[in-house]
Amino acid sequence: MAGSIWGEVFRVSTWGESHGEGVGVVVDGAPAGISLSEEDIQKCLDRRKPGETKYSTPRKEGDKVKIMSGVFEGKTTGTPISMVVVNTSQKSGDYSNIANVFRPGHADFTFDAKYGFRDYRGGGRSSGRETIGRVAAGAIAIKLLNELGITFTTYAKSIGPVEIQSFSEEEIRNNSLCMPDADAAEKASAYLEQCLNNQDSAGGVIECRIKNVPAGLGDTVFDKLDATLAHAIMSIGAVKSVEIGDGINVTRLTGSEDNDGFVQKDGIISKTSNHAGGIMGGMSDGSDIILRAHIKPTPSISQPQSTVTSSGENLELEIKGRHDPVIVPRAIVVVEAMAALTITDALFANMSARMDRIHEFYRR
């Protein structure tokens, strides 16, 4: 299977299936000398693991990571870093009734059309469990970027019809939906209760703000930073749309409203606004990068749905098993991880963009 590798300089390759022996990732291109432990990775994995709240799947997985290579005496060695999480709570029998049935909203039909064969147990490689490798790799990228002063604030901007009306970074950690608005979190919880009672699910929007990204990352043609960020975020299975800055709202603005002005003070050039979301002409402009990922409702619901078997027989399907009524809270760290991987790769690629900086690096 192609398509399991991300990045050009800082490269990650994820592997494994939802109900296989385990899932994992190989990170190639991490520089030597980063302080790294399994605890560093585990902090990020704990943000996405199941069974933490009533609004996530009750599948109980510890998701304990083991670093297999690339770290010695607490430091990265510059060689490939391999990490594995063993699956411990597979209940493949929950999927026996859909072995030859195409679940609405899933990759069953398209996977079968491409390969003529599929692992129906939880979706195999198409399962959200594949994102464990992304998050583990992203934890390394986030740690590296934090050392450079680049930080991430990622949260649920909306769930279903409920959107935040205020912002408190501390509140993100105070409620299980990771919303920066306590009142919105309470209303969203009530909405999710309705979904659960109706055997239904909900979607939402995740917003990620990246601070202190230096100007000049990205390129001007095919590898624009906003294009690679959109590619990275859209590669997450539940994401159906990505916005940068004002996003789709720019279609309702005039040029005078949408353009970000510039100002110089004490020799420092900055912008008067940030409608562009920190990226202009495909390159970072030094202001906060703001992106939003629109997450679809969980496709696995218990309501009867119309579908067909692989032999073309029409039927009504009620999906069994353990599923999230909303993906948004667990997907927040996945969005953050993919953004961090993209920024790290762009940062490394940018190191060879100017001859004067190459001279500066090697003139020692």
Secondary structure, 3 states (H helix, E strand, C coil): CCCCEECCCCEEEEEECCCCCEEEEEEECCCCCCECCHHHHHHHHCCCCCCCCCCCCCCCCCCCEEEEECEECCEECCCCEEEEEECCCCCHHHHHHHCCECCCCCCHHHHHHHHCCCCCCCCHHHCHHHHHHHHHHHHHHHHHHHHCCCEEEEEEEEECCEECCCCCHHHHHCCCCCCCCHHHHHHHHHHHHHHHHCCCCECEEEEEEEECCCCCCCCCCCCCHHHHHHHHHHCCCCEEEEEECCHHHHHHCCHHHHCCCEEEECCEEEECCCCCCCEECCEECCCCEEEEEEECCCCCCCCCEEEEECCCCEEEECCCCCCCCECHHHHHHHHHHHHHHHHHHHHHHHCCCCHHHHHHHHCC
